[in-house]
């Protein structure tokens, strides 16, 4: 992945509160104690002995090594703490205002931050990086106290932000942090080694500090067996499961280094978190030799060159930056919550679920817990009929998965009587009335407010959507043509249109972008779009047949005929049970019980891969695979059916299967298909007014009332019977 050079470093002005300045000078030696005090009582009832309580106030005492101070009384605890800190600074002869006027170079900040991380008090603190320090101090021999440079910016957000201010390229390629940290270490009192990527403290820690910090860790088992996933750089090799053995007194990066066949743990590079921001799932991989040569030959590295031979496309797709060589995906590390090592198993199923979560339909399938059965619906009808995550949430999740900016939603309103003349009468909808909504919009998750016009009750709405990259390059722009009577319907329908366009791209990656944009009526910026999703063609294999859904639906005359419609993916179709003569229709909600099996053709080998006791979906919007809907629309309540379908893409099967290893073995050695066993539990018919709204505007009921009222007016009737 290409990276631009760093712009000139500009000194920035840092503003520190009195409490922050005290922390810089004294660290954990500064002790704040806040007590609650009662305000002066007042007697607001003359002549009566009923005193009224005053307001509840807070007073803070600050204890420093040489003296203590007490603040005034304040309504907020934070104000009392800042007041005590300010008093202490003035007693020390330090002017807080003068301290805030100091302009510090980012390099000075970086060196200062490293000094703090190697300080005595940091070793016993509850911090993700302090766990690495404690583990390194339990290693033996030459490895004692050595910390891989790659973990510093990964575990310490402040250090990472400082590096971004020096070189903005760190945002898209975290590996650029390493030369910055090494250069800062060369300027400070930290020990490094030529040709190796580790750091340690120049002067040893006092023995009592080491003993107290290590003994404060909770007791843990002698060894932990942790499941992880091995991702080879060659696409010809399969992703496999592996087990890490980490002893209670060992360093988990040493265990990962052994699995990567590395003798030197310092060569391990660590990615940012993969998946949810709250997870500890990361990719671990080795630094290639050409990278080490470029890096260690000149610490003024502003750009990391690439070597395509060992490029790991799958690992790079998850991390968002270039990864070379084999990689290990593991959920392990130290956290803010405990001094003990945190770890969770990462199975092959987790890997494939993570993979399909980067596809719009995959996010929806996961939200419904029906990976093989559910499909992203083609239409958003009503909120009550929609099941799973809503389109807007799905679109936001998709953008986060691909490290894009949050989508920008802009609402437009149009008077109802002029809804057909959209072009000249649109109004921007003001939606940010509360501070919470304003905050939500600033974070990119809300609807963009435009203008100050109020919205009338007779307005219709349209929602425009823009999707930007992290560098604020416009990638996708959608301007709808249809308007809706409800604000939420406009928002969800526009989001769904963009999702369906993106989903089409992932299913047919060889489709020209011009054709994709024209078919979806969405404006796509080809260069930016292609650059954003450049890795997708080599990772996903979701290409489906070109038959339309209607072509794949069964004719109603084909019931109970085995092996029908060859080539259309549905065969061995049988319905059992009494037929009431009433089948689900478009707009109704069908609730089914189903089990899906992976079956080896010609043999009695069958494995259960997905099931659901009560699965509800709307008929007619493509919310499930077309084969299942074709069968359900020919059933009545109480009936059961069994049918076979061709296999979907393999990554969907492995994401659904409870035992992916066994499933892979079955898929690779046999000709397989899916067998569905379903029962129709109930059907909820749509309300009459909703059926009318779907076909008539205004609904027939309102048209009838309007016709009657007009007839009464025209006839000048005085009475009604």
N, C-alpha and C positions, 0 to 999 in steps of 0.2 A: 504494500500500500504506500502510495507516495505521500510525502510529507513536505510541507514548506518550511523554510528557514525561520528562525526567530527574529522578530523585529527588535529594534533597539530597546534596551531596558530603560524604563522611566521610573525614577524615584517616586514613591507615593507617600502621601501623608497618612499616618496611622493615628487613629483616635482611640485612646484608652481611658476607661473609667478609673476613678480612684481605686476601686477594688481590684481591677486588673493590674494596676501598677504595683499595688501591695503584693499581689500574687507573684509578679515577676521578681520582686525583691526578696520575698520570704517563703514563697511556695506554701507547703502544708504546715509550716510553722506558724502561720497566721490563723488564729482560732476565733471565729465569730460566734457569739451567743446572743440570740434574740429573745427578749422576754416581752410578754404582753402586759401593758399597764392600762389602768382605767383613767379616762379623762376626768376633769373636774366635774363634780356633781353640781347640779343646779336645781333650785326650787322654783319651778315655773307655776306653782299653785300658791299664791299669796294667802296666808292665813291657814294653810293646811300643811301638816308635817309630812309631806310626800315628796321626798327628794327624787329628782330625775337623774338617771345615770348618764354620764357623759360618753363621748365616743370611745371606742376601743382603739388604743394606740400601741405602737411598738417602739422598743428601745433596744439598741444593740451595743454590746460591749465587745471590743476587739482586743484580744490578748496577743501581743508580740513578744519576742524573746526578752526584750529589755524593759518594756513598759506596756501599759494598757490604756485605752481610752473608752469613753462612753458617749454615745450619740445623743442628740436631742430626741424628742418624741415625734413619731411620724405615723401617718395612717397606713403606710405600706411597709412591709418588712424590708423590701429592696432599698427603699429610700433610707431607712435606718442604717442598713449595712454600708451604703455608699457614704453616708454622713460620717460614720465611725472611721471608715478608711480615709476620708478627706482630712479628718482631724489628726489621724496618725501621720499622714504625709506632711502636714504643716508642722507637726511636732518634730519631724525628721528634717525639717528645713527644705522640703520639696514642694514646689508650686505645681499642683495638678494641671493648671492651664498651660504652664510653660512646658511640662512634660508632653502634653498633647501636640505642641507645636513642632516637636522634633520630627524631621523628615528622615526616614530610614530607607536605605537601599534594599531592594529585595534580596540581594546576596547576603547583606547583614542579617536580615530576618531569617534566611535559610540557615545560616551558621548558628544564630541564636536558638532557633528551634531544635537543631541537632544537639546543641549543648544542653538544652532542657531535657531532651529524650535520654541523654546519657547521665543525667544527674542522679544522685543517690535516692532522692525521694520518689523519682519516677518508677524505680524498680518495684516498689511495693504498691503502686497505684493500680486501680482497676481500669486498664486500658488494653485494647487489642495488641498493641505493640509490646507492652511490658511482658506479656506472656512469652514472646519470642526471646526476650532478654533472659527471663528466668530459666527457660528451657536450655538456652545456650550455656548458661552457667552450670548446668548439670552434665554437660558433655565432658568427655575425657580426652586427655592428650592434646594434640595440636588443635583440635576443634573447640577447645574450651573458650567460651565467651564470644565466638564468632557469629555474627548476624549477617545473613545474605542481604545485600543492598536492595534487592527487588522488593522486600517486604515493607520498607520504610514508608513509601508513598501510598502503598496499598492499605496499610493499617492506620496511617495517621493522615486524616483529611486535611489538617492545617498545613502540613508539610507539602501535600499535593497541591493545595491552592497557591502556595508561595511559588512552587515550580511552574504553575500555569501562568503566573504573572511574569515570570522570567521568559518562558517559552510557551506561547499559546498552543503550539503544536502538541503539547502534552495531552490536551483534551481529546484528540483523536488517536493519539499513540502514546499510551502510558509508559512505554519502554524508554521514552526520551527523558524520564525522570532520573534514570540511573546515572547518566553522565553528569547531570546537575548535582546529584548528591555526592558523587565521587569528587567533583571539583570543589564543592563546599567542604568536604572532609579534608581535602589537601590543605585548605586554608585554616582549619581549626585544629583542635587537640584530639584528633581521632586517628586511630591506627587502621591503615589499609594495607593490602598486599599487592605487589605488582603482578599482573597477570591473573588475579582472582577478584571476584566480585563480592567481597565481604568487608565488614567493618567491626571494630570492637573499641572498647574504651581504652584510652592511652594508659591511664592509671587504674590499677585494680580497685574493685569495690571493697569497702571495709568488710571483714568477715561477718560482723554482727548484722550488717545490712542484708547480706546474702542469706544468712541463716534465717532471719525473720521473714524475709519475703518468700523463701521456698517453703518454710514450715507453715505459712498461712494458707497454702493450697490445701484443698480438701483431699481426703483419701480417695483413691480411685483404684480400679482393678489393676492387676499386675500388667496386663496387656489388653489393648483394644483391637478387635478385628473389625475393620471398617470397609464396607463395600464401596467401590468406586468404578469408574468407566475409563477404559483405555481407548483413545481415539488415534489410530495410525494416520500419518500424513498421506499415505497412499490411499486413494479412493478405491483401489482394487481390493483392499483388505477391509474386513468387517470390524465394526466397533464391538469391543468385547468387555465383559465384566472382569474385574480383578479385586483382590482383597489386600488391604494395607494392614500390616501388623505394627502397631505403635505401642511401645511399652510405657508404663506410667512415668518413668523417669527419662524417657527418650524424647527426641525432637522429631516431630512428625514430618518435617521436611527431609530428614535423613531417610525415612521410610519411603517417601515419594521418590527421592533420588535413586534409591536402589531399584525401584520399579522402572525407572527411566534409564537404567544402566549407567548412571553417573557416579563417578568416584568422588567428585567435588560438588557438594551441596550448594556452594555459592553460585554455581552455574544455573540453578533453577530460577526461572522467571515466573512471575505470578500475574494473572490477569485480574481485572476488576471483577466484581460480582456478576454472576450469570443468572438470569431469571429475575426473581423478585429482589427489590433493593434490600429487603430485610434478611435475605438468605446469606449463608456463608459459602455458597457454591462458587468455586473458582476453577480456572484452568491452570494447570501446572505443566511447564514445558521447559526444555533445556535451551540455553542460549547457544546458537550455532557458532562454529569457530570463526566464520567470516564476520559475525556480529562482534565477537570479542576482540578481534584484530582491529576493526574499525573503531570500537569503543575505547579500548585501552591504549591505542596508539596516540590518540588525541582526545583529551577530555573536553575540548570545545565542540563536541558533536551537536549539531543542530538538526541533523537529518540521519535517519537510519536507512541504509541501503537495503536492497532485497536480493534474494537468490531464489528463483522460482523452483529449483529442483526439489526442495524439501518443503515447499509451501503446504501448510495444513489447511485446506479449504474449509473443512467442517469445523475445526476449532476456531478458526478466524471468523466464521459466520456467527458463532455464539458470542465471541469476545468483542467484535466490532473493530478489531485491529489485527495486523498481520501476525500470524503465529507460524513458526517453522519447526519441522520435526514432529515427533510423536508427542501427544499431550495426554494428561490425566485429568478427568473431571471429577472433583471430590468436594464434599461439603464438610470442611474441617477447618479449625482455626480457633483463635482466642477472641473473646467478645468483651463487651462492656458489662455483661451481666455476672460473670464469674471468673475466678482465676484459673479454674480448671479448663482443660481442653474441651471445646465443643465439637461434636461430630454427629453426622447423620449419614445413613446409607444412601448412596446414589445408585440405583439399579438401572439396568438397560431400559426398563419401562420408563423410568424417570427421564432418561436421555431422549427417548423417542417422543415423549409427551412435551418435552422442552422444544423438540424440533418442530412438531406440528403446531405449537403455540405461536410460531412466527408466521402462520398462515391465517388469514381472516376466518375461513371456515373451521380451521383447527381450534382457534380460540373459542368459537361458538360450540363446537363439539365437546370441548373440555368443560365448558360452563354447564352443559347439559349432562355430563358424564355418560355420553352415548357416542363414542368415537366412531363406531362402525355404522351407526343407525341414523344419527341426526345429520342434517345438512343446513347450511346457512339459508334461511328462507328468502324467497325472491321478492317478498312484499311485506311491509309492516302494516297490518290492518288495525288492530287495537292493542292497547297495553295489556288488557286482560287475556287476549289470545296469544300474545307473544310469550314464549317460554325461554328461559335461559337469560344470559346477560343481554342488555339492550344494545342496539346498534351503536349508540354514542359511546358507551363504555367499551365495546369491542374495538371501535376505531382508536380510542385513546390507548387501549392496551396494545394494539398492533404498533402504534407509533413508538411506544416505550420499548417494545421488544426489538425494534430496529433502530433504536437510539435516535429517533427523530424528535423534533420539537412537538409539543402538544398541539393537536389540530386547533385551528382558529375558526369558531362558529360565528357567523354574522347573520342576525335575524332581520328580515325585511317584512314590513306589514303593508297590506294593500286593502283599501276599502272594498267591502264585499261586492257592492254594485259595480265596481270598476275592476273586478278581479280578472276579467278577460283582457283588460288593457294594462297589463302589468308594467310595460316598459316606461310609461310616463307618470305613474301615480304611486310608486313605491315609497314607503317611509321606513327609515331605520328605526328599529325597535329598541327603546331604552329598557335594559334589563337589570342594570347594576344599581339597585336602590339601597342595598345594605352593604356594610363594610365586609361582611362575610362573602357576599357575591363578588365584590370588587377584588378581594384577595384571591378568590377562586379564578377569576379571569386573568389576573396578573400571573398566576401560576400556569396559565395556558389551558386550564380545564373548563373554563366557562364560556359563555357566549359573549362575543365582542360587543360592547355597547357603542352605539353610534347615535348622535343627535340627542335632542331633548324632547322630541314630540311624544305626546301621550298616545296610547293606542285605544281606539274605540272598540266597543263590544262587537261591532259588525265587521271587524277587519279579518282578512285572511293573511296567512303567513307563509313565507318562504325562508329557507336557511341556506346561505352560502357557506362553503367550507374551503379553507386553504390549509395545505400541509407543507411545512417547511422542514428543511434539514436542520441539524444542530448549528450549522453555520448560517442559518437563515436564508438559504436558497430555496425559492419557491419550486416545489416539485409537482404538486397537484392542485388544481383549482376547479371547483364545481359551482356552477350557477344554475339553480333549478329553474324549470319552466312551469312546474305544477305548484299550485298554492294549496294550503290546508287551513281549515277553520280553527284548528288547535295549534298552539305554539309548540307543544311537545311532539305532535305528529309531524310537523315540518322538520323539526330537529332530527327525529329518529329516521324519517324517510330519506333525508339527504345523507345522513351517515350511512344508511344501508346501501344507497346507490354507490357511494365511494367504496364501501367494503366489497360489493359485488364486482366492481371494476377491478380491484386489486386481486380478488379471488380468481377472476378469470385469467389474470396474468400468471398467477402461480400454478394454475392448472394447465395452461398452454403457454409455456415460457418462450416458445419459438414464434409466438404471434407478434407481428410488427406492432410497435407502439402506436403508430398512426392509426392502424386498424382498430386497436384496442380502444383508443380515445374516441374515435368516431362512433364505434358501436355503443360505448357507454355514455356518450354525450358529455364527456368530461375533458377538460383541457389538461394535458400532460406535457411537461417540459422534458423532452426525450433525453437530452444530455444529462441533466441532473437526476432524472429517474433511473436511467441506466447505471449511473455511477453509484447510486444508493443501493440498488439491488443487484450489483454486479456478480455476487457470489451465488445467487439463487439457482441459476440453471444447473450448476454442478452439484448442488446439494439436494434439491427436491426432485422427486419423480412422481408427479401427480397427474400426468397427462391422461386424459380419459378419451373414450371413443367420441366421435363427432356426432353420434345420433342425438337428437333432441330428446328431452324427457318424454314428450308425447309419443315419439316413435318407440320408446322403450316400455310404454304402458301396455298392459295386456288387454286384449279384447274380452268383453264380458262372456263371450261364447266359449272361451277356452278353459273353463273351470274343470278341474280334475283330469286334465289331459297331461300325461307325463311327457317330459322332454319337449315342450312346446317352444316355439319361437327361437330356433337355434341362432346363435350369434348375438342375441339381445341380452344375454346374461341372466335370464330367469328360466328355470326349468324344474321338473319334478314338483309340480304345484298341486296341492290338495287341500280342500276345505272340508271340515267335519263339523257335525252338529246340526240341529234344526234351523231352517232358514225362515226368519220372520217376514221376509220380503222387503224389509226396510234397511237400506245401507247408508253409511255416512255420505253426506253431500258437501260440496264446497262451502267453506265458512264454519262448518261444525268442528267441535273438538272431539277427537277420538282418544280414548284411553286404552292402552294395550298392556299386556304382560308378554315379554318376549325373552328368548334365549337364543344366542348366536353361537354356533359351533364351527370350529375349523375341522373339516373332514378330508381325509385322504381318499381320493377316488379309487374305487375297486377294492378297498380294504376296510376293515372294521376299526379304523383308528379315528377317534373323534376327541377333540379338546374344546372345552367351554372357554370362550374368549370374551363374551360380554352378555350381560343380562340386566333386566330391570323389571321390578314387580309392578310398577305403575308408571307408565311413560305416556304423557299426554302431548298431542300435537294438533295443529290446525290442518284440516284437509284443504288442498288446493293451492298452497303457497310454496310447496317444495321444501317443507320443513324436515322431511325424512328422505331416505334414499327412494328413488322412484319405484323400485320393485316392491318395497314394503307398502307404499301408498296404493299401488295398483291392486294388491291383494286385499288390503283393508277395505277399500271402497266396494269390494264385492262380498263383504261379510256382513253379518248382522250380529247384534249383541248376543254373547253366549257361545258363538262359534269359535273354533280354533282352526289354525292352518299351519301347514308346513311347506316350505319351498326352499329351493337352492338357488344361489346366485354366484356369479363369477367373483373372484377375489378383488377387493379394492387394492389401492397401492400398499405396498408392504409396510411402509412406515406407520400407516394407520393401524394395521393388524398388530404390529409390535408395541404400539402405544397402548393398545387395549388389552393385550394378553398379559395375564398374571405371571406367566413363566416364559419370558421371551426366548430363553436359551432353548427350551423344548420346542417352542414354536418355530424358531429358525431352523432347527434340525428337521422338523416336519416339512417346512416349506421347501427346503433345499433338496430333499430326497424323494418327495412325492408330488403328484399332481393333485392339487387341493382346490376346494371350493368352500363357500360358507353355507351352512344350513341354518335356516331360521325356523323357530317354533314359536308361534304367537297365538294369543287369545284376545279377542275384543271384549273388554270389560264393560265399557259404557260409551255412550255418544251424547254429547251436549249440543243440541241444535242452536244455531244463532238466533238472536232475537229478531222479530219481524222488522222493527225499525232499522236494525243494522243491515239486514238483507236488502231493504229498500234503498238505504243510503249507498250500498255498494253498486246498485244498478240505476238509481234515479237520483237526480239532484234538482230541486229539493226532493225529499222522500215523498212517496205517494200519499201518505197520510196527511202531510202538510199541504200537498197539492189539492187533495179533496176538500180539506177545510177552507183553503183559500178560494176554491171554486164556489163553494157554498156561500161564503161571505160576499163574494163579488156578485153572485146571483141575487142575494137578498138586497144588496145596495141598488142593483139595477132595477129591481122590481118595486123598489120603495115600499116594501112590506111593512105594515104597522104591527102585525102580530105574527107569532110563529106557533105551529102546532107540532 
